Amino acid sequence: MFQVNSNYLKLKAGYLFPEISRRVNAFTSSHPNISLIRLGIGDVTEPLPNACREAMKAAIDEMGTKDGFHGYGPEQGYSWLRETIAKEDFHSRGCEVNADEIFVSDGSKCDSSNILDILDRKNKIAVTDPVYPVYVDSNVMSGNTGELDKLGQYGGLIYLPITADNGFEAKIPDEKVDLIYLCFPNNPTGAVATKIQLKRWVDFAKRSNALILFDAAYEAFIQDKELPHSIYEIEGARECAIEFRSFSKKAGFTGVRCAYTIVPKTLYGGSNAGNKVDLWGLWNRRQSTKFNGVNYIVQRGAEAVYSNEGKREIANLVGFYMENASIIRRELLSAGLTVYGGEHAPYVWIKTPKGTDSWEFFDQLLQKANVVGTPGSGFGSAGEGYFRLSAFNSRENVLMAMKKIASI
């Protein structure tokens, strides 16, 4: 009999969000007349910016002409989009990122998983706890971990707690680490990192010959001009970090799919033979082999994000969701709950009431307030006793959800 990838059998019984769906479906089946307000999964709700829509419409018309038709594009992305990204997202902040170091893709979730294709299974991996589940699960699937223990942690991974007790700042590991996953603004806690804090990680990575996998998917939501939007604002990061970015949340591209990853040409790892190997070449080879690129129409839409009209619309879109986050924070504080985040990220991290665990609080909100959120324990053992609400919804639904939560 042929063999399956048994690493998948080590995964928890259900990925966090499918388990939420299972419970929600069970509730709606028994309560068909009740409407739920979903503040769980971080999917956007507002329409695509007009600038992006018009650019994609024009691209569709262009594709209908003989001279304007585009077939296979470059796997790395069209040069005009990569050059625009380099200028607008990095050069404008004083970051040294070249256009040919940018790889356009269909999602940072995909890239943060696929990056493991070019990294050895013997690497020692550190993740924050709580953590975006994809970082952990993709390593389990790739055979980089041991079994799941009673605490809900996988053998072989180093877990770095980030909770209210340490100000949501992970401690630099005392032991050897090869790969470090960092996400700021953080999903799920909404915490941010200062330049001083990121400099400690960069210095540690360089001392340890480690690689930082930096997820900046929510950088557009940062409100404080002093906070870094990119790991490359930190001196030395080009020698130790890969950064993942996305158009999903800031431009509403969750259903359109476009993102990009930066792999500096100054970034090197080691081979089993002890040779120095540049990661840019490996990632370029991986993408050229396994990825056909993002379609032309979508890339034109992404390019429009950086037009004058696009910038205005993106600012309004981000501002709308951050106002939602502000409302959630304010109303939950008024209801007597302890809350974190929601100031530089579209997520509010709630301390569950005393004596109530994360899934119990989920069920309470579902059944009594008809509001769907995300249990903190689903993000890791250090997330137990916390709960995440997303600001991605209509203003009407956010206000109604807060009213319902306050009433229970």
Secondary structure, DSSP 8 states (H G I E B T S, - for coil): -----GGGGGS-SS-HHHHHHHHHHHHHHH-TT---EE-SS----S---HHHHHHHHHHHHHHTSTTT---S--TT--HHHHHHHIIIIIGGGT----GGGEEEES-HHHHHHHGGGGS-TT--EEEEES--HHHHHHHHHTT-S--B-TTS-BTTEEEEE-SGGGTT-----SS--SEEEEESS-TTT-----HHHHHHHHHHHHHHT-EEEEE-TTGGG---TTS-SSGGGSTTGGGTEEEEEESTTTS-GGGT--EEEE--TT-EEE-TTS-EEEHHHHHHHHHHHH-----HHHHHHHHGGGSHHHHHHHHHHHHHHHHHHHHHHHHHHHTT-EEEE-SSSSEEEEE--TT--HHHHHHHIIIII-EE-EEGGGG-GGGTTEEEEE--S-HHHHHHHHHHHHH-
